Amino acid sequence: MAHSPAFKRTNTLLNTWAKRSALAFVFSALALNTGLALAKDTLTVYTYESFTSEWGPGPVVKTAFEKTCDCELNFVALDSSTGILNRVQLEGPSSPADVVLGLDTNLMALAEDTGLLDVSEVDTSALDLPIDWTSDVFVPFDYGYFAFVYNTELMPEPPTSLEALINAPDDVKIIVQDPRTSTPGLGLLLWMKSVYGDDAAEKWEALQPKILTVTKGWSEAYFSLFLNGEAPMVLSYSTSPGYHMAIDETEQYQAAAFDEGHYLQVEVAAVLKNSKNKALAREFLAFMLTPEFQTAIPLTNVMFPATDIGDDLPEAFTKLITPAQTLLIDTATVRDNRKAWTNEWLDATTR
């Protein structure tokens, strides 16, 4: 049957539209498939705020790791190591986190008891720590010692022991942190307990007149109060002067070496059992022990690296105090007694 010219024009237009639609569908499908092919895995790491700050190791680590993994490293900043643990406990198996970074030796047993962590499968033979490492779940990335840092201009002759500090005149003032909310605060609690045992409450009571204030966290104590001259001495780390010497080019702030020794903190990371990117998470844990990560630690996280980085260790860190003894209470003992020891501290310091 013959068709009219109008019909032929309409049919031609319909065919053209159909061809264009088909091509558009093909191009859309290709674009979608290309987009999916280019999509990168995202590794979500829960850590503490100072790690991710512009002056912390986070930005350096993110850039370095993303070059090796063809992935996106997403740091989620929480207020403290305790905050990290609380968050994953609250979220449980549905947590979007793949890795927790910033727990320490004092929280390891508590964290492992949650059942939310998996073995690391990381070779830790390169570790260079003051203690032997046996955990197959946690991978250390740095360490340091708790210490009282003093302003040499305000305190030319610091106490040389915990006992000397406790027995100092009451006009000697120190700033400390709350063990319920602060990692150094908990460190001092365990330091006192490891030195004095059952006499710790009595020693806390004797120390109380020297305590100017107890802050919630380290930053408030160190930056807001100590560096502004509110007190000549603050609870911090033996590594803190390393930053001042290397970056500020001053030896005004030093750590007092105590005869009884200093309490050790090892910071660790672990992979979540329900991580959707477990292989990538383990790749990140292994990356923590590489020079790219470890050399960033001293002047950004102001701690000792967990491996020997040789000449890359800043010269200022060779001038830091060497503890007479490394003090550390077993993590399970800390877990079992932390609440009771905290209550002991509260009772002794609020009388």
C-alpha positions as CSV (number, residue, x, y, z in Angstrom):
1,M,0.0,0.0,0.0
2,A,1.3,3.4,-0.9
3,H,1.9,5.9,1.8
4,S,1.4,9.7,1.7
5,P,4.4,12.0,1.9
6,A,3.2,13.2,5.3
7,F,3.2,9.6,6.6
8,K,6.7,9.0,5.2
9,R,8.0,12.2,6.9
10,T,6.4,11.1,10.2
11,N,7.9,7.6,9.9
12,T,11.3,9.1,9.2
13,L,11.1,11.3,12.2
14,L,10.1,8.4,14.4
15,N,12.9,6.3,13.2
16,T,15.4,9.1,13.8
17,W,14.1,9.6,17.3
18,A,14.3,5.9,18.0
19,K,17.9,5.7,16.8
20,R,18.8,8.8,18.9
21,S,17.1,7.4,22.0
22,A,19.0,4.1,21.5
23,L,22.3,5.9,21.2
24,A,21.5,8.0,24.2
25,F,20.7,4.9,26.2
26,V,24.0,3.3,25.1
27,F,26.0,6.4,26.0
28,S,24.2,6.6,29.4
29,A,25.0,3.0,30.1
30,L,28.6,3.5,29.1
31,A,28.8,6.6,31.3
32,L,27.3,4.7,34.2
33,N,29.6,1.7,33.8
34,T,32.6,4.0,33.5
35,G,31.5,5.8,36.7
36,L,31.1,2.5,38.5
37,A,34.5,1.4,37.3
38,L,36.1,4.7,38.5
39,A,34.4,4.7,41.8
40,K,36.9,4.2,44.7
41,D,36.5,2.3,47.9
42,T,36.2,4.4,51.0
43,L,38.0,3.4,54.1
44,T,36.4,5.0,57.2
45,V,38.7,5.4,60.2
46,Y,37.5,6.6,63.6
47,T,40.2,8.6,65.4
48,Y,40.6,11.5,67.8
49,E,40.4,15.2,66.9
50,S,44.0,16.2,67.2
51,F,45.0,13.4,64.8
52,T,42.9,14.9,62.0
53,S,43.7,18.5,62.7
54,E,45.7,20.5,60.1
55,W,48.8,20.3,62.2
56,G,48.2,16.6,63.1
57,P,49.4,13.5,61.1
58,G,46.0,13.0,59.5
59,P,46.5,15.1,56.4
60,V,49.9,13.7,55.7
61,V,48.7,10.1,56.2
62,K,45.7,10.6,54.0
63,T,47.7,11.9,51.1
64,A,50.4,9.1,51.4
65,F,47.9,6.2,51.8
66,E,45.6,7.3,49.0
67,K,48.6,7.2,46.6
68,T,49.1,3.5,47.4
69,C,45.5,2.2,47.7
70,D,43.5,3.9,44.9
71,C,40.9,4.6,47.6
72,E,39.5,7.4,49.7
73,L,40.6,7.6,53.3
74,N,37.8,9.1,55.4
75,F,38.8,10.2,58.9
76,V,35.9,10.6,61.4
77,A,37.2,12.8,64.3
78,L,35.9,12.1,67.8
79,D,36.8,13.8,71.1
80,S,39.0,11.2,72.6
81,S,40.2,7.6,72.6
82,T,37.4,6.8,75.1
83,G,35.0,8.5,72.7
84,I,36.1,6.3,69.9
85,L,35.4,3.1,71.9
86,N,32.1,4.5,73.1
87,R,31.0,5.3,69.5
88,V,31.7,1.8,68.1
89,Q,30.0,0.2,71.1
90,L,26.9,2.3,70.6
91,E,26.8,1.5,66.9
92,G,27.6,-2.2,67.3
93,P,28.0,-4.5,64.3
94,S,26.3,-1.8,62.1
95,S,29.1,0.7,62.6
96,P,30.2,2.3,59.3
97,A,33.8,2.4,60.7
98,D,36.4,0.0,59.2
99,V,39.3,1.0,61.5
100,V,39.6,2.5,65.0
101,L,42.8,4.4,65.4
102,G,43.8,6.0,68.7
103,L,42.9,3.5,71.4
104,D,45.8,2.7,73.8
105,T,47.2,0.0,76.0
106,N,44.8,1.0,78.8
107,L,41.7,0.4,76.7
108,M,42.8,-2.7,74.8
109,A,41.2,-5.3,77.0
110,L,37.9,-3.3,77.3
111,A,37.8,-2.9,73.5
112,E,38.6,-6.5,72.8
113,D,35.8,-7.6,75.2
114,T,33.2,-5.9,72.9
115,G,33.7,-8.6,70.3
116,L,33.7,-6.0,67.6
117,L,37.4,-6.3,66.6
118,D,39.1,-8.7,64.4
119,V,42.7,-10.0,64.1
120,S,45.0,-7.7,62.3
121,E,47.0,-10.2,60.2
122,V,49.8,-7.6,60.2
123,D,53.5,-8.5,60.6
124,T,54.6,-6.5,63.6
125,S,58.2,-7.7,63.7
126,A,59.5,-4.2,62.8
127,L,58.1,-2.7,66.0
128,D,60.6,-0.9,68.2
129,L,58.9,-0.4,71.5
130,P,60.0,-0.3,75.2
131,I,57.9,-3.5,75.7
132,D,57.4,-6.8,73.9
133,W,54.3,-6.8,71.7
134,T,52.1,-9.9,71.7
135,S,48.6,-8.8,70.6
136,D,47.3,-10.1,67.3
137,V,44.4,-7.7,67.2
138,F,46.0,-4.3,67.9
139,V,48.8,-2.7,65.8
140,P,50.8,0.1,67.6
141,F,51.6,3.3,65.6
142,D,53.3,5.4,68.3
143,Y,54.2,5.6,72.0
144,G,55.2,8.0,74.7
145,Y,55.6,8.5,78.4
146,F,53.4,10.6,80.7
147,A,55.4,13.4,82.3
148,F,55.1,16.7,84.0
149,V,56.3,19.4,81.7
150,Y,57.5,22.6,83.4
151,N,58.3,26.2,82.3
152,T,62.0,26.7,83.1
153,E,61.5,30.4,83.5
154,L,58.9,29.9,86.2
155,M,60.4,26.8,87.8
156,P,64.2,26.6,87.4
157,E,64.5,23.6,89.7
158,P,61.6,21.1,89.2
159,P,60.9,18.2,91.4
160,T,62.8,15.0,90.6
161,S,60.2,12.5,91.7
162,L,56.6,12.0,92.3
163,E,57.3,11.9,96.0
164,A,59.1,15.3,95.8
165,L,56.2,16.8,93.9
166,I,53.7,15.4,96.5
167,N,55.8,16.8,99.3
168,A,56.5,20.2,97.6
169,P,55.3,23.4,99.3
170,D,51.6,24.1,98.6
171,D,52.5,27.2,96.6
172,V,53.9,24.9,93.9
173,K,50.9,24.5,91.5
174,I,50.3,22.0,88.8
175,I,47.6,21.5,86.1
176,V,46.2,17.9,85.6
177,Q,43.4,16.3,83.7
178,D,40.4,14.3,84.7
179,P,41.0,10.5,84.4
180,R,37.3,10.0,83.4
181,T,37.6,12.1,80.3
182,S,41.3,12.4,79.5
183,T,44.0,9.9,78.4
184,P,46.8,11.7,80.3
185,G,44.5,12.0,83.3
186,L,44.0,8.2,83.3
187,G,47.7,7.9,82.7
188,L,48.5,9.8,85.9
189,L,45.9,7.7,87.8
190,L,47.7,4.5,86.7
191,W,51.1,6.1,87.3
192,M,50.2,6.9,90.9
193,K,48.7,3.4,91.3
194,S,51.8,1.7,89.9
195,V,54.1,3.5,92.2
196,Y,52.1,3.7,95.4
197,G,49.6,0.7,95.2
198,D,47.4,0.6,98.2
199,D,48.8,4.0,99.4
200,A,47.6,5.8,96.3
201,A,44.6,7.4,98.0
202,E,46.8,8.9,100.7
203,K,49.2,10.3,98.1
204,W,46.4,11.8,96.1
205,E,45.1,13.6,99.2
206,A,48.6,14.9,99.8
207,L,48.9,16.1,96.2
208,Q,45.6,17.8,96.2
209,P,46.8,21.3,97.5
210,K,49.2,21.5,94.6
211,I,46.6,21.0,92.0
212,L,45.5,24.4,90.5
213,T,42.8,22.8,88.4
214,V,41.6,19.6,86.8
215,T,40.6,20.0,83.2
216,K,38.4,17.8,81.0
217,G,41.1,17.4,78.4
218,W,44.8,17.8,77.5
219,S,44.4,20.8,75.1
220,E,42.7,23.0,77.7
221,A,45.3,22.2,80.3
222,Y,48.3,22.6,78.0
223,F,47.4,25.3,75.5
224,S,44.8,27.4,77.3
225,L,46.4,27.4,80.8
226,F,50.0,26.2,80.9
227,L,51.4,28.0,77.9
228,N,49.6,31.1,79.1
229,G,51.6,31.0,82.4
230,E,48.7,29.9,84.7
231,A,50.9,27.4,86.4
232,P,54.6,26.4,86.1
233,M,53.9,22.7,85.6
234,V,51.3,20.6,83.6
235,L,50.6,16.9,83.1
236,S,51.6,16.0,79.5
237,Y,54.1,13.8,77.7
238,S,57.9,13.5,77.9
239,T,57.8,14.2,74.1
240,S,56.1,17.6,74.4
241,P,59.4,19.5,74.7
242,G,60.5,17.9,71.4
243,Y,57.9,19.9,69.5
244,H,58.9,23.2,71.3
245,M,62.6,22.6,70.5
246,A,62.1,21.6,66.9
247,I,59.3,23.9,65.8
248,D,59.3,26.8,68.3
249,E,63.1,26.7,68.6
250,T,63.0,27.1,72.4
251,E,64.1,25.0,75.3
252,Q,61.9,26.9,77.7
253,Y,59.6,23.9,78.2
254,Q,61.1,20.7,79.5
255,A,59.9,17.4,81.1
256,A,60.9,16.6,84.6
257,A,62.6,13.2,85.0
258,F,61.1,11.3,87.9
259,D,63.2,8.8,89.9
260,E,60.3,6.3,90.2
261,G,60.0,6.0,86.4
262,H,57.3,7.1,84.0
263,Y,54.1,5.5,82.8
264,L,54.0,4.3,79.2
265,Q,51.3,4.8,76.7
266,V,51.2,2.9,73.4
267,E,48.6,4.0,70.9
268,V,47.1,1.4,68.7
269,A,44.7,0.7,65.8
270,A,42.4,-2.2,65.0
271,V,40.1,-3.4,62.2
272,L,36.3,-3.8,62.9
273,K,35.0,-7.3,62.5
274,N,32.1,-6.1,60.4
275,S,34.1,-3.8,58.2
276,K,32.9,-3.9,54.6
277,N,36.5,-3.2,53.4
278,K,38.4,-5.6,55.6
279,A,41.2,-6.2,53.2
280,L,41.7,-2.5,52.7
281,A,41.5,-2.0,56.5
282,R,44.3,-4.5,57.0
283,E,46.3,-2.8,54.3
284,F,46.0,0.4,56.2
285,L,47.2,-1.2,59.5
286,A,50.2,-2.5,57.6
287,F,50.8,0.9,56.1
288,M,51.0,2.4,59.6
289,L,54.3,0.7,60.1
290,T,55.9,2.1,56.9
291,P,58.3,5.1,56.8
292,E,55.6,7.2,55.1
293,F,53.4,7.0,58.2
294,Q,56.0,6.6,60.9
295,T,58.2,9.6,59.9
296,A,55.1,11.9,60.2
297,I,54.5,10.9,63.8
298,P,57.2,12.8,65.9
299,L,56.4,16.4,64.8
300,T,52.7,16.0,64.1
301,N,51.4,13.7,66.8
302,V,54.4,14.6,69.1
303,M,55.1,11.0,70.1
304,F,57.8,8.4,69.4
305,P,57.3,6.4,66.2
306,A,56.5,2.7,66.8
307,T,59.4,1.6,64.5
308,D,63.0,2.7,64.2
309,I,63.1,5.5,61.6
310,G,66.8,6.2,62.0
311,D,68.1,9.6,61.0
312,D,64.5,10.7,60.2
313,L,63.9,11.0,64.0
314,P,64.1,14.8,64.7
315,E,67.3,15.8,66.6
316,A,65.1,17.4,69.3
317,F,63.8,13.9,70.2
318,T,67.3,12.7,71.1
319,K,67.4,15.4,73.8
320,L,64.3,14.2,75.7
321,I,64.4,12.5,79.1
322,T,65.0,8.8,79.3
323,P,62.7,7.3,82.0
324,A,64.6,5.4,84.7
325,Q,61.9,2.7,84.5
326,T,59.0,2.0,82.2
327,L,55.8,1.6,84.2
328,L,52.8,-0.2,82.7
329,I,49.9,-2.0,84.3
330,D,48.5,-5.0,82.5
331,T,45.5,-4.0,80.3
332,A,43.2,-6.6,81.8
333,T,44.0,-5.3,85.3
334,V,43.2,-1.8,84.2
335,R,39.9,-3.0,82.8
336,D,39.0,-4.8,86.0
337,N,40.0,-2.0,88.4
338,R,39.6,1.3,86.5
339,K,36.2,2.2,88.0
340,A,37.4,1.4,91.6
341,W,40.6,3.4,91.2
342,T,38.7,6.3,89.7
343,N,36.4,6.4,92.6
344,E,39.4,6.2,94.9
345,W,40.8,9.3,93.2
346,L,37.5,11.1,93.5
347,D,37.1,10.4,97.2
348,A,40.7,11.5,97.9
349,T,40.5,14.7,95.9
350,T,37.1,15.9,97.0
351,R,37.4,15.7,100.7
